[in-house]
Amino acid sequence: MPGRHQPVVVIVIDGLTPSMFEAADTPAIRFLAEHGEYRRSSSVFPSLTPVCLASIATGAHPDVHEIPHLVWWHRGERRIVEYGSSFGAVRAAGLARSLRDTIIDLNAKHLSRDAETIFEALESAGLTTGAINITTYRGTHRHLPTIPGVPAVNGPKRFFFYSLYESDRTGAPMAIRNRALGSIDAYAASVGRWLVTRDGFDALVYYLPDYDYASHAAGPDSAHEALARSDAAISQLMDAAGGPDAFLERYAVVLCSDHGQSSVEQVARIDAGGDLVTASNRAAMIYTDAARAVAERLDTQPAAGIVLFQEDGRLVARRDGDEDDALLDEVPDGRARAAAALRNPNAGEVLVSAASGWEFLDLAGRHHLGGGSHGSLEAADSEVPMLTVGLDPPPASITGVKGLVAEHFGVAIRRAA
């Protein structure tokens, strides 16, 4: 077991843009920023929450962890997997099946065994890890649900998931009461406070999703009240430790988001000429035997930005009829992110990054017109704030968070082949 190191709290504020972080005047975030090192880092592609959280948890791009999108075609089972693009999309895909996919099978079946989570890596070294609400939670401890009939899952030792799985009785309120008023972050804050007062972990992933929910409705730089509630959830951790200074004496911190967000001005449904399309937010996948023909068909569709496919073992990038992989140099870490997304065995043969201002309709025709969305290769969707306090400098990608924390504890991480 590694020697004793300062415990780490990884705070993930879903959908927080760098511009909102940099302009924030909320007390907890400002305090951390004043005591840490900051940079803008990149997300993965598609820059959608299940893909991004899997990358934070595993330290890998989607070609390794194999979570491809919010919605995708399961080739082995010949069916749609829908992780929650909208309630309408979940109903269209089958409510019970979608809930099981999102809550249980994402970790138990869809997440590749070649991808090691931060919880698996640290607990194999004898450390105690915790997770609050993050959807990629796979670990080594078996947890029973709070509701009879729901399957048990394997997570970290300290595991709390939307009131459905709770490794300890904390007295926290129900997570899903009033999402618009921040009930999920309030649940996380109550659990986090309980853990901090008991020194209950060596590493905790503290996931706050309510900001993204508000930003989808209000737009990427308008969800100020939601950010204040996220900040209050961070303040509760500090208060539990005895105040901000005492908190940093006890804990090292990573604060980041999983993806950015951009404004939605127009919406469209991708026309792939009869091939299967799985689309949500600002990214789409097309499952086809004629990748080039489909990509060329998209040349005339204004919602399609950069279109990706493989041909003769090479990556091809198109936009508006222009075929040049230099297009990927215009977006953050574009070549690596695009190539990894295409190599994912669960991805479609053609990947579509939405053009600026556009969003793709989901299975139920839902959209965020007038609000915010994400998923594309574009910088607005793909840049994230990345702050470290008491650790090495912040990594250039969300895929570096796992390695940063493991190195802090002197734990070797398993590299996927």
FENMOCOR-V203348 format. One record per residue. N is the residue number from 1. PSI is psi as a letter, one per 20 degrees, with the letter a starting at -180 (NA if undefined). Layout:
# FENMOCOR-V203348
n->N psi->PSI
n->N psi->PSI
This chain:
# FENMOCOR-V203348
n->1 psi->p
n->2 psi->q
n->3 psi->r
n->4 psi->p
n->5 psi->q
n->6 psi->p
n->7 psi->q
n->8 psi->p
n->9 psi->p
n->10 psi->o
n->11 psi->p
n->12 psi->o
n->13 psi->o
n->14 psi->p
n->15 psi->j
n->16 psi->p
n->17 psi->q
n->18 psi->h
n->19 psi->h
n->20 psi->h
n->21 psi->g
n->22 psi->h
n->23 psi->i
n->24 psi->p
n->25 psi->k
n->26 psi->q
n->27 psi->g
n->28 psi->g
n->29 psi->g
n->30 psi->g
n->31 psi->g
n->32 psi->g
n->33 psi->h
n->34 psi->i
n->35 psi->j
n->36 psi->a
n->37 psi->p
n->38 psi->q
n->39 psi->r
n->40 psi->p
n->41 psi->r
n->42 psi->q
n->43 psi->a
n->44 psi->r
n->45 psi->p
n->46 psi->q
n->47 psi->m
n->48 psi->q
n->49 psi->g
n->50 psi->h
n->51 psi->g
n->52 psi->g
n->53 psi->h
n->54 psi->h
n->55 psi->h
n->56 psi->g
n->57 psi->h
n->58 psi->i
n->59 psi->k
n->60 psi->q
n->61 psi->r
n->62 psi->i
n->63 psi->h
n->64 psi->g
n->65 psi->h
n->66 psi->j
n->67 psi->o
n->68 psi->h
n->69 psi->r
n->70 psi->h
n->71 psi->p
n->72 psi->r
n->73 psi->p
n->74 psi->o
n->75 psi->h
n->76 psi->h
n->77 psi->i
n->78 psi->l
n->79 psi->r
n->80 psi->p
n->81 psi->p
n->82 psi->o
n->83 psi->j
n->84 psi->l
n->85 psi->g
n->86 psi->r
n->87 psi->h
n->88 psi->g
n->89 psi->h
n->90 psi->g
n->91 psi->h
n->92 psi->h
n->93 psi->i
n->94 psi->o
n->95 psi->g
n->96 psi->g
n->97 psi->g
n->98 psi->h
n->99 psi->g
n->100 psi->g
n->101 psi->g
n->102 psi->g
n->103 psi->h
n->104 psi->g
n->105 psi->h
n->106 psi->g
n->107 psi->g
n->108 psi->h
n->109 psi->g
n->110 psi->h
n->111 psi->p
n->112 psi->q
n->113 psi->i
n->114 psi->i
n->115 psi->p
n->116 psi->p
n->117 psi->r
n->118 psi->h
n->119 psi->g
n->120 psi->g
n->121 psi->g
n->122 psi->h
n->123 psi->h
n->124 psi->i
n->125 psi->j
n->126 psi->j
n->127 psi->r
n->128 psi->p
n->129 psi->q
n->130 psi->q
n->131 psi->p
n->132 psi->o
n->133 psi->i
n->134 psi->p
n->135 psi->h
n->136 psi->o
n->137 psi->j
n->138 psi->p
n->139 psi->b
n->140 psi->i
n->141 psi->p
n->142 psi->p
n->143 psi->p
n->144 psi->q
n->145 psi->r
n->146 psi->i
n->147 psi->p
n->148 psi->q
n->149 psi->i
n->150 psi->p
n->151 psi->q
n->152 psi->q
n->153 psi->r
n->154 psi->o
n->155 psi->a
n->156 psi->r
n->157 psi->g
n->158 psi->o
n->159 psi->p
n->160 psi->p
n->161 psi->n
n->162 psi->k
n->163 psi->i
n->164 psi->h
n->165 psi->p
n->166 psi->o
n->167 psi->h
n->168 psi->q
n->169 psi->o
n->170 psi->i
n->171 psi->j
n->172 psi->q
n->173 psi->r
n->174 psi->p
n->175 psi->g
n->176 psi->n
n->177 psi->g
n->178 psi->n
n->179 psi->h
n->180 psi->h
n->181 psi->j
n->182 psi->k
n->183 psi->h
n->184 psi->g
n->185 psi->h
n->186 psi->h
n->187 psi->g
n->188 psi->g
n->189 psi->g
n->190 psi->g
n->191 psi->g
n->192 psi->g
n->193 psi->g
n->194 psi->g
n->195 psi->g
n->196 psi->g
n->197 psi->i
n->198 psi->j
n->199 psi->l
n->200 psi->j
n->201 psi->q
n->202 psi->h
n->203 psi->p
n->204 psi->p
n->205 psi->o
n->206 psi->n
n->207 psi->p
n->208 psi->o
n->209 psi->i
n->210 psi->h
n->211 psi->g
n->212 psi->g
n->213 psi->g
n->214 psi->h
n->215 psi->h
n->216 psi->h
n->217 psi->g
n->218 psi->h
n->219 psi->q
n->220 psi->h
n->221 psi->k
n->222 psi->i
n->223 psi->l
n->224 psi->h
n->225 psi->h
n->226 psi->h
n->227 psi->h
n->228 psi->h
n->229 psi->h
n->230 psi->g
n->231 psi->h
n->232 psi->h
n->233 psi->h
n->234 psi->g
n->235 psi->h
n->236 psi->h
n->237 psi->g
n->238 psi->g
n->239 psi->h
n->240 psi->h
n->241 psi->i
n->242 psi->j
n->243 psi->r
n->244 psi->g
n->245 psi->g
n->246 psi->h
n->247 psi->g
n->248 psi->i
n->249 psi->h
n->250 psi->h
n->251 psi->q
n->252 psi->q
n->253 psi->p
n->254 psi->p
n->255 psi->p
n->256 psi->r
n->257 psi->r
n->258 psi->h
n->259 psi->r
n->260 psi->b
n->261 psi->q
n->262 psi->r
n->263 psi->q
n->264 psi->o
n->265 psi->h
n->266 psi->q
n->267 psi->q
n->268 psi->q
n->269 psi->p
n->270 psi->p
n->271 psi->o
n->272 psi->j
n->273 psi->k
n->274 psi->i
n->275 psi->q
n->276 psi->p
n->277 psi->p
n->278 psi->o
n->279 psi->q
n->280 psi->q
n->281 psi->c
n->282 psi->k
n->283 psi->q
n->284 psi->q
n->285 psi->q
n->286 psi->p
n->287 psi->o
n->288 psi->q
n->289 psi->j
n->290 psi->m
n->291 psi->g
n->292 psi->g
n->293 psi->g
n->294 psi->g
n->295 psi->g
n->296 psi->h
n->297 psi->h
n->298 psi->i
n->299 psi->h
n->300 psi->j
n->301 psi->o
n->302 psi->h
n->303 psi->h
n->304 psi->p
n->305 psi->d
n->306 psi->p
n->307 psi->p
n->308 psi->q
n->309 psi->r
n->310 psi->q
n->311 psi->p
n->312 psi->k
n->313 psi->j
n->314 psi->q
n->315 psi->p
n->316 psi->p
n->317 psi->p
n->318 psi->q
n->319 psi->p
n->320 psi->k
n->321 psi->i
n->322 psi->p
n->323 psi->o
n->324 psi->p
n->325 psi->i
n->326 psi->i
n->327 psi->h
n->328 psi->i
n->329 psi->i
n->330 psi->i
n->331 psi->q
n->332 psi->p
n->333 psi->k
n->334 psi->g
n->335 psi->g
n->336 psi->g
n->337 psi->g
n->338 psi->g
n->339 psi->g
n->340 psi->g
n->341 psi->g
n->342 psi->h
n->343 psi->i
n->344 psi->p
n->345 psi->i
n->346 psi->i
n->347 psi->r
n->348 psi->r
n->349 psi->h
n->350 psi->p
n->351 psi->p
n->352 psi->p
n->353 psi->p
n->354 psi->q
n->355 psi->r
n->356 psi->p
n->357 psi->i
n->358 psi->q
n->359 psi->q
n->360 psi->p
n->361 psi->q
n->362 psi->a
n->363 psi->h
n->364 psi->j
n->365 psi->j
n->366 psi->q
n->367 psi->r
n->368 psi->k
n->369 psi->p
n->370 psi->i
n->371 psi->b
n->372 psi->q
n->373 psi->r
n->374 psi->r
n->375 psi->h
n->376 psi->r
n->377 psi->i
n->378 psi->q
n->379 psi->h
n->380 psi->h
n->381 psi->h
n->382 psi->i
n->383 psi->p
n->384 psi->q
n->385 psi->q
n->386 psi->o
n->387 psi->p
n->388 psi->q
n->389 psi->p
n->390 psi->j
n->391 psi->r
n->392 psi->r
n->393 psi->q
n->394 psi->q
n->395 psi->r
n->396 psi->i
n->397 psi->q
n->398 psi->h
n->399 psi->i
n->400 psi->i
n->401 psi->g
n->402 psi->g
n->403 psi->h
n->404 psi->g
n->405 psi->g
n->406 psi->g
n->407 psi->h
n->408 psi->h
n->409 psi->i
n->410 psi->k
n->411 psi->p
n->412 psi->p
n->413 psi->q
n->414 psi->p
n->415 psi->p
n->416 psi->q
n->417 psi->NA
